[in-house]
Amino acid sequence: MAQYDLTPRIAPLLDRHLVFPLLEFLQERQLYHDDEILKGKIVLLNNTNMVDYAMDIHKSLYHTEEVPQDMVDRRVEVVARLKSLEESAAPLISFLQNPNLVQELRADKQYNIQMLNDRYQVGPEQIEALYQYAKFQFECGNYSGAADYLYQYRALSTNAERCLSALWGKLAAEILMQNWDIALEELNRLREIIDSKVCIGYSQNFASPLIQLQSRIWLMHWSLFIFFNHDSGRTGLIDLFFYDRYINAIQTNAPHLLRYLATAFIVNKRRRPQLKEFIRIIQQEQYSYKDPITEFLECLYVNYDFDGAQKKLRECEDVILNDPFLGKRVEEGNFSTVPLRDEFLENARLFIFETYCRIHQCVDMRMLAEKLNMNYDEAEIWIVNLVRNAKLDAKIDTKSGTVVMEPNDLDVYEQIIENMKALAGRTYKLAHQVLEAGQPQAAR
């Protein structure tokens, strides 16, 4: 299933710290050899300050207690730099850690800067030192401290570019700490800035279409961590990814994100009205990206190929289990489950059942059980419960083992017939135009 692993496409669009959870997942799933994952981690750690972690991985990879001298030297350098930055930012940090003094701050940044300078001898240099200290803490893996200092820096600084960088850093820190509610708030703040036509305080380059496109691509990739962990994440994913500017960005630079949008549509019953438009996009992008999840929808709603949909559904399960965002495991006692897999399969079977029943007046439940990848007894119970709860006017004949659809549920069947007639008409018209265009050449 490594052929469907999107990590090589996603990782370049993430902060290197956000790649570590993906590698941990792949290591657990054993999609790649353990040594490959460990080497990948060391490469990522080379440009961070998490030297102790790099040393531990080096020992595991090479089965030794010795570490290279450059790692030892790097650790000494990191400790010295951390101490230096801590001293530079100490006056401002001391002020911020005193609740009584913090009450003196106002919403006006210019007032705060003047007040800090006049009363506490804290100037722009100390505010800049706070940013550098927060960034260094992040690179050391102290995400909690980094998030706090970056928040405080944004409240004080008038440097818009630095504030934007601090907002990205705080988003990454909140994701890594799994603070999904706060991370969602930071995500929405970033989206507002990116989507603003006039980015007050930012360079003109940021407001250019190309920079906006790149920023939207980054934002959507980072958002995957949030949307597949937050309670309302699937709805939020559709709201963001299917918005015209963002779906255009996906089609332009990141068609692999269609996997996650397709999954969100399948498990979100309330978004069925938008599904038709999304399937049109899947058809348009099938030559640049496809996987079993997008192909499942195409088999079912474009080709009405139920055997193909059945085959793709089995492959979808493997894709979900081996995807870092979709395959999240939850421990329940002595068992572990993948909630999204179960939810996906349930809704995908519902898609198959509804579509199959609405284009067939009488359905053999044994055949339907095969289409649903279930045994007959499980399928019978599942269908009885579904017909009872779904908006389908159907009768179940347990003796003959059939589901009989009432006439008023054949509207979809008739719609398919009309669509086929329209397609035949357009094909005939196109063929006629081609023949007419070729006649003058033949006359010559």
N, C-alpha and C positions, 0 to 999 in steps of 0.2 A: 504493500500500500504506500510505499515511499513515493511512488509516481504521483500521488495525489497530495503530497505534503507541500503546503504553501509557504513553509518557513523561509526557503530561499528567496521568495518574492516579497514576503512581508518584512523580514528582518532589516533590510536596508532602509526601510521607512519608519523605523522605530529608534528611540534612544537605546544605546547599547545595554543599559540596565534593564530595559523592558524585554530584551531578547532572552535573558536568563530564565524566566519562567517557561518560555517556549522550549528551551533546551532541556530543562528539567523534565518537562512532559515527554519529550521525545526519548529521553533516556529511560524513563519509566516504561514507556510503551515498547522500547527496544526496536524502534524502526531503523536505527543505525547502530553500527558497532560502538560499544562503550568508549573506546579510545578516540573515535572520531568526535564524539560529543565533548569529551574532556579537552581535546585539542582546540575545539571551537571555543570553549569557555576561556581557555588561556589567552587566545587571540583577543577575545572581547575584553579581558581584564588588563591587557597590556596598557591601555589608555585610561585606566581608572586608578584610584588610590586604594583599592581593596587588595593590598599586597599580601596580607595574611591568607586571604581566600585563595589567591593565585598560588601561594606556596603549598597549601593543602592539596589543591588539584594536581600540582606538579608531582607531589609525593604519591598520589593515587595513580597517576598516569604511568609513572616510571618505576613504581614499586620501590621507593627509596626514601630515606629520611633526610638525604642531602638535598639542598636547593642551590640553584646557580647564584654566583656571587652578585650578579646584577640585580637579582631580586632582593638580596640583603641590603645592597647599597640603596636601592629604590625605597626600601622601607625606612631607612635612616633619613632619606631626603623628605619623604612624606611627613614623618613625625616633626621634623624641623620646620617644614612649611606650615603645618597645622598650628604649631606653637606661635609662629610669626603672625599668621592671620588672626589668631585668637587675641593676641596682644593689640593688633591694630584696631580690631572691632570692639575691644573690651569696654571702652567708655559708652558706646551706644548700647551694647548688650546689657551693661549694668543698668542703664536707664530703662530699657524695655522690660527688664525683669522686676522692676519696682512698680506695682499696681498704682500706687499713689501718684507717682510721677507720670505714668502713662495717661492719667486722666487729664493732664494738661494739654494733650494733643487735640487738634481740631481737624475738621475735614479739609481745611485749607492747607495745602502742602507748603505753600510759600511761607505762611505764618509759622508752621512747624519748624521749617528749616531755620528761619530767623530766631525763633525762640530757643531751639536747641543750641544754636551757635552763641547766643547772648548769655543764656543762663548756665549752660552745661559744657560749653566749649566743644560741642560736637558739630563738626562741619561736613561739607560734601565728601571730604576724604574718608571720614569714618562711615558715612552712608555707603560709599563705594566699597569700603573694606567689609561691610556687612554682607554685600552681594557676593564678593569673592569668598568670604568665609562660608556662606550658605552653599555656594557652588562646590566648594571643596568638601564640605560635609556630605553633600550628595554623592560625590565621587568616591567618598570613603564608605558609602553604604549606610550612612546615618540619615535615613529618609525622613524620620520624624523631626529631627532638629533642622534639617534643610527646609522642610515644608514651613515650619514656624518662622524661620529667618527670612525666607523668600516672601512670605505673606507680609511681614513687617517691613521689608524693603520696599515692596510695592506701595505700601501705605505712606512711605516717606519720600520716595524718589520722584523727581520730575523728569528723569531720563526715560522717555517713552520706549525707546528700543530695548533698554535694559529691563523695563517693566514687562515688556512682552516676553523676553527671554525668561524672566522670573516666573511668569505665568505658565509657560511650557514646563519649566522645571518643577513647579508646584504640582501641576497635573500629573507628571510622571511619578513624583513622590507619593501622591495620594493613591495612585493606581498600585504602586508597589506595596503600600501599606494596606491595600484592599479596603480603603475608605470610600465605598462606591457612591454614597450620597454626595460627599464633598467633591469627589472626582467629577461627578456629573455636573455639578455647579461650575467647576472650573472649565469643563469642556464647553458648556454653554457660553461662558464669558469669552473664550477663545473664538468660538463660532461667530459671535457678534462682531468681534474685531475684524476677523477675516472677511466677513460678508459686507462690512461697511464700505460703501463706495468712496467715502471721504474718511480716510484714517487719520484723524487729527492727531498731530504729534509724532506721526510715524513718517519714515522716509517715503518719497514718491514711489520708489521701487516696490515697496510693499503693496501699494495700491494697484500695481500693474496686474493685468489679467493672468500673466504667467506665474507671478508670485502667489496670487490668490489660488490658482489651480494647484500649485505644489503644496500650499498650506492646507487646502482642503483634503488632498490625498493623505498628507501626514495625519491630519485630524481624524479622518475616518479609520485609519489603521490603529491609532491609539485608542479610539473609541471602542474597538472590539473587546478590549479587556472589561470595559464598563458595561456595555450592552449585554454581554453574555453572563454577567454576574448580578446586575441590578434587577430588582423585582419587576420594573416596567421597561426593562432593557430592549426586548424584542420590538415593542411598539416604538420606542425611541429610535431604534436602528432604522426602521422603515421611514420614520419621519425625517431623519437626517439623510440617509442614503438615497431615498426616492425623491427628494426635493430636486427640482430641475437642475440647479447648478451642480449639485453633488452627483447625480446620476450621470450628467454629462462628463464630469471629471472621471467617474468610474469607467465610462465607455472610452474615454480618451487615453487614460494612463494606468488604470487598475481594474481591468475586467475580472480578475480573480476574486474581487470583492462580491461578485454576483453570487458566489457560493453562500455567503452569509446573509445576503438579502433574500435569496431563495429560501433558505432555512427559516428566516423570520416570517416570510409569507406563509409557509406551510404550517407553522405552529400557531399562527395568529389568525383565528377564524374571523375576527372583526375586519380584517383587511382584504377579504375576498373581492370586493368591488374593484380594487386596484390590481388584482392578480392578472387580469387580461392584458393590461398595458405592460406589466412586467414581463409576461411571456413573450410579447412582441420584441422586447429588448433582448431577451435570451436568444431569440431567433436571429436578431441582427448581429449579435456578438458570438455566435456559435463557432465562427472560424478563428476568432482570437482567443476564446476561452470556453471550455466546457468541462464538466465533471459529472459523476453520477447523479448529483442532486439537481443540477440544471437540466440534465438529460431526462431525468424522471418526469419533470414538468413538461418537457417537450414531447416525450412519448405519449403522455396522458392527454394533453390539451391541444397539441398540434397534429400529431399523427394518429391519435386514438389507438395507439398500439399497446394493448393491455399486457401482452406477453413481454414486450420490451420494458414496460413500466414495472412489471413484476421483477424482471431481472435487475433493473436499475435500483429497485428498492432494496434488494439484498446487498448491492454494492454500496448504497447510501449508508447502511448501518456500519460498514467497515470504515467509510470515510469519516463519519461522525466520531467513532471510537478513537481514531488516530489523528483527529484535529485538536490542537491545543485549546481552541476556544469552544468548540462544540462538545468535546469529549470529557468535560469536567466530571470527576467521580465524587460521589457522596457516600460516606461511610454510614451504614445503618447496622449497628450491632456487629455481627461477624460477616456481614455482606457489604459489598460496595455496588452501587448502582450508578448509571449514567442517565440522569433525569431527562436530559434533552433528547437522547436516543429514544427513550420510551414515548415521549411526547411526540416526537417526529414520526415514528412508526404508526402511532395511533391516528394521527391526522392524515398521514399519507394514505393509509388504508381507507380512511373516510373519503378522501379524494377519489380513490379508485372505485369504491363502492357507489358513490353518488353518480359519478360519470358513467359507470357501466350500467347501472340501473336505469338511468335516464335515457339511454339509447337502446335499451332492450326492454320489451314489454314483459317478457317472462325470463327469469334468470335461474339457472340451475345452481343451487348453493354449493354443490361439490366443485363445480367449475369456479365459482366465485371464491371458494376457500383456497384453491390453487393460486388464483390471482392475488390473493391477500397474503400468501405465504403462511397459511395457518392450516391446522388439521380440521377435519369436518366438524367435530364437536365444539371446538373453540370458536370456529367461524359461525356456527349456528347460534350460539349464545351471543356472540358479538353482534351479529346481524339483527337478532331479535331486539336487543337493547338499543341498537342504533335506530332501527325503524321506529321504535317506540318514542325515542327522544328527538330524532331529526324531523325536518319538515318534509317528509316523504309520504305520499298517500299510497301505501303499499300493503299487500296482504301476504302472509307467509303460510304456505301449505306444507306442513311438516311431513305429511304422508308422502307426497311426491317430491319433497325436498326442493321446492321452488319458491321464489319471491315473485309475485305478480304485481306489476305496476299498474296503477289506475290510469285511465286515458289522460287526465289532466296533468300528468307528470311527463307527458311525451313532448313537451314544448322544446326541450333541448334537442331531442331526436329530430324534430321538424326543423329546428334551427340549423342543425348540421346538414340536413338535406338542402336547405336553402343556400348555405355557405358553399356546398359542393357545386350547386347549380351556378352560383355567382363565379366561382373559381373557373368552372368550365367555360363560362361566357368570356371571362377575361383572357383565358388561354386561347380561345378561338380568335378573339380580337387581336391579340399579340401576334399570333401566327399569320393572320391576314395582313397585318402591317409589314411583317418581315417579307412576305411573298411580294407585296406591292413594291417594296424597296428594291427587291432583287430583279424585277422585270426589266427596268431600263438597262441594267448591266447585261442581261441576257440578250437584249435587242442589238447591242453593239457587237 
